[in-house]
Amino acid sequence: MAASLAVSLGGLRLKNPVICASGEHVISESGVRAALRAGAAVIVAKSTNESQAARAQLAQTDYAAFDRAWTRQAWQGGAEANVLCRSGLQPRGAEEWLDAVAALDREAREADAYVAASLILADLDHAVRLARHAESAGVRLLEFNVGTPYGDEAKHGGVATERSVERLRAQVAAVCSAVRIPVWVKLTGQSENVALLAAAAREGGAAAVIMIGRFLGLLPDLETQAPVLGTNLGYGGPWALPLTCYWLARTRRALGPGFPLIGTNGARSGADAARMLLAGASAVEYCSAIMTDGFEVLTRAIVDLEDYVARKGGTAQELIGRAADQVAGYETLAARDGYWRGFVPPETLAPS
């Protein structure tokens, strides 16, 4: 018998914890349908908002993958690479795209899945209006992204990177009170305390939070001595997995196991999904790996996670938080005098 991958996420039951995150790979109906065929339980369609400047930014996007030595790689097949990019929003009008997402979500019912709409914060009044439009069109699930990495770079104000607990609480409350469908709030990782942002989102009415959004980075090119791709960039890759797991576990400890968390940034495989579940996530988003290696990433993640759950016994639901709940305080660890000596160069231990 196949292992059970079904998970409960607030009031929703998901057939598995694998989510296709918003990005250029789901900017079209055909991309969303490909993610549905790949088996994802939720597909978060490409984000939109009211800002024409944010939509125009799509024409100025660029993408690059690098290995551990910061040598540029071919984009295709770069799932294990460090990814640097700048992005833009869905180029179609917001209402038109939300109507299309609603139609796709009706198709998703046949696959026991959801297609969620994604709104990126620019102007709050417009976000509320668009959330209502999405619900009236028939969308069953909404992502409210207040943590895009590009807010500081978007001088036109078309997207926001919210770090203020007070503002975030008010923003989430405004959107959540305007609709009856579940709202998942996506948070930035560019914060000294993501758990506090998660608490504010919960207080505002969020059904779940997604953490942690990508960081901004800069990579100088040694030959041209100019910034790679010409500017500051969103930065993601496998390196982020321990950071995401840290904030998942810390937030679970702060808010308790009853509030659903969704992991994003760093997942490339089914094993990574298991790691995030163990750290406290109820579900896991995939984005960059799909863009570099295709929608098969989702299928492989589901199969590999199913194999892992079967091997360890139990269900995917039972994995959630198992490692997070065992995090020990430093003061509780056994003393091992001199143990550090095995981790330094020989010269460090030479007689003075």
N, C-alpha and C positions, 0 to 999 in steps of 0.2 A: 504494500500500500504506500502511495506517495505521502511524504511528510506534509503536514498541514502548514501552509504559509499564510493562512488568513490571520489578519490582525484587526484589532479594534482601535479606532482612532477617534476619540470623542464619541459622537453619535453615529459615526460611519463604520461600516465593516468593509475592509478592503480584502480582496481575494489574495493579495500578496503585498509585501511592504515596498515594492519597487515602483518608483515614481519617475516619469520622464519630466525633467525640469524645463521651464521656459527657456527658449533660446531660438537662434536662427533656424535650427533643425525642425522646429514646429511653427514656422512662420506661415505655413500654407496648410490647406486641408489635406493634401497628400502626405505631408510630413506627419501630421497628427494621426492620420489613418495608419501610417507605417508603424508608429509607436503603439497604437492599439493592437495591430497584428503581432507585434513583438511580445505582447503579453503584459505590458505595464498596467498596474491597477489604476493609476491616475496619470493623465497627461496634462501638464499645465501649459496651455497654449501661449504663444509668443505674446509678451506684454504690450499693453497699449495705455495711452492716456490722451488727454485733450491737446497736448502740446505739439504744434506743427514743427517746432524746432527739434524736439526729441525724435519725431518721425524722420525729419530730414537728416538727422545724425546717421541714419542707416547707410547713407551714401558715402560716409566718411569712415566707415569701419575698417578695421584691419586685424589680422590674426597671425600669430606665429607660435611655433612649438620648438622647445629647446631641450637638449639632454642635460645630464647632471653637470657636464663641463661647460654648459651654456654655448654649445654649438647648435646652430639652427638645424632643425630636422624637417623632413617632408611633413606636411600637415596630415595627410592620410596615414593611418597606422601609428599615430603619435599618442595613443591613449595613456601611456606612462610618462608622457613628457610634462615639463613645465609649460603652461599655456599663458601667453600674454596677449591681450586683445583689447579693443575698444568696440563698443556695440551701439546699436540704436534700437528704436522701437518698431513695432509693426507699422508698415507704411500705409496701410489702408486706414480709412477713417475709423475712429473708435467704435461708434455705434454699428457700423457695417461689420466690423470684425467680431464684436460681441454677439451679433446675430448669427454669424457663421459659427462661432464657438458653441452657441446654444444648439444649433443643428447638429454639430459634431457630438455634443454631449448626448443628444437623443440617440445617435448611432451607438455610442459607447455603452448604453444600457444593454444592448444585445450581447456585449462582451463582458458583462458584469464589471464595468469600469466607469470611470468618470473622465470627462474633459473639463478642466477648470479654466475659468477666465482669470487673467492676471492683470491687475491695475497697478501701475507705478505712480507713486505720489508725485504730483507737481502742485496743483492748486487743490486744496481740500474740498471746496464746494463742488468742483468738477468731479473729483473722485467719488463723492457721495452720489452725484447725479448718475455717473456711469455705473456705479454699483447697483443702483436701482434699475437702470436699463438692463444690465446683465440678468438680474433676477426676473424681471418682467419678460425677457426674451426666453427664459426657461433654463438658464444656467443653474446647475445644482450646487456648485462649489466655487468659491472665489478666493483667489490669492491677492492679498494687498501687500505690495512690495514697498516697504519704506527703507530698504537697506541696499539699494543699488550702489555699487562702488563708485559710480561716476558723478555723484552729486556735487563734489567740490570742483569738478572739472567742467560741469555744465553751467557755464556763465549765463545761459539763456533761462535758467531755472526750470528746465523741462523735466528734470528728475531730482529726487531728494535722497540724501543719505542721512537719516535721522538718528541722532545720538542723544537727544534730550529725552529723559524719562517722562517729563511732564508733557512735552509736546506729543510724544508718541502715544501716550495714554489717551490724550484728547483726540488725536487723529483716528486711532483705532475705534474709539467710542463713537465717533461721528459716523464712520462707515458701518460698524456693526449694528448700530441702532437704526440704520436706514434700511436694513434688509433682514430677512428671516433665514436665509441660507447660511451655512457655515462659512466663516471667514478665517483663512490661514494667513498669518502675518509673517512676512519674511524680513529677518533682521540682519543688520550689518554685523560684520566681524570687526569693524574698525571702531571698537569701543573698549574701554577699560573694564567694563563689566556687562557682558551680554546678558547675564542672568537677570540683572535689574531691568533691562529692556524687555525681556521675556515676561517678567512680572507685571510691567506696565501694560503690555499687550493683553495679558490675561485679564487684568483689571478693566481694560477697555472693552472686553467682550470677545476676544479672539477665541476661536474653537481650538486652535493649535498654533504653534510658532515654528518657523523654519529657520534653522541656524546651521552654519554662519555664512553670510554672504562673502564674496571674494574681497580681497584687499586691493588697494592701489599700489602699484609698483613702478619702478623706473629701472631700465637696463641699458647702460651705455654700451655701444658697439665699439670694440677695440680698434677696428680698422678705420671707420669713419669718424670715431670719437663724438658721435651724435647719439641721441636716444634712439633705441630700437623702435621702429614704427613712428618715430618723430615726437613722441609725447609720453605722458604718464598713462599707465595701462592697468586694466583689471588683471589680477594675477591669481591663478588657480593651479592645482595639480595634486599629485599624490602626497606631497609634503604637508598638505593642509589636514590630512586625516587625523593626526593626533590632536591638533588644535580643535577641530570640530568635536571630536570625542570628549575632550576636556570640558568644553562648554556644555555639551549635552549632559554629562555627568554632574557638573556643578549646578546646572539649572534644575535637573531632577532633584538634587539634594535641597535646593532652595525652595522649589515650588511643590515638591511632593510627586509621587508616582502617578497621581491621578490626572495630571495635565499633560496632554499629548505634545511630544516634541518630534520634529522631522529633521533629519540630518541632511546637510548638503555641503559640498565643497570637500573633495578628496576621495569620493567613492569611485572606483573603477571596475569593481568585480563583485561577485556574490560574497566573497570573503570579506570585502570591505563593508558590505551591507550588514553582515553578521557582526562585525566589529562595532558599527554604529548602533545596532540594536542592543548589543551588550552594554554599550555606554549610555543607553537610555532613550534612543530614538524608537518611535513606533513605526516609522517608515523612512525611506532613504531616497534622496533625489540624485539623478544622474544628468549631467549636462555636457561638459567638455569632452568626455570620452565618447559620447554619441556623435558629437560634431566631428571628431577625428576618425572614429572607427565604425560609425554607422549604428543603426538601430539594433543590430545583432548584439550589441553590448547589453541591452535590456534582457534579451532572451537568455544569454549566457549567465547573466547575474541571477536570474530566477532559477535556472537549472542548478547552478553551483550552490546557491543558498539552500535549495531543496535538498541537495546531496549532503550539505553540512548539517542541516537540521535532522535528517534521517540518521546520519552517523552518530550525532550526539544524543539523539533521542528527544522526545517531547515535541514542541511546536515552536513556530516562530514567535508567537505571542509570549511564550514562556522565556524567551531569550531577553526580553526587553528589560534593561537595567541591571542584569545579573552582575556585570562587572562594576558598574557604577556603584552598586550597593555594597561592594567590597573594598572600595578605595580606603586605604589606611592613612591615618595621619602620621606625619614623620615621627612624631614623638612616641608612637607606639611600636616603631620598628626596632628589631633586635640590634644591639651594638656589635660591630665587627671591627675591632681595633686594627688598624693597619691595612684594612682591605683595599683602600685606595691605592696602595703601592703597586698593585697589579695593572694599573691603568695609566701609568705615567712613563715617560722615556727613562731609560737606565741612568742617564746623566743626573736626573732628579734625585736618585738614591745614592749617588756616589759620595764618598766622604768629603767633607768640606776641606 
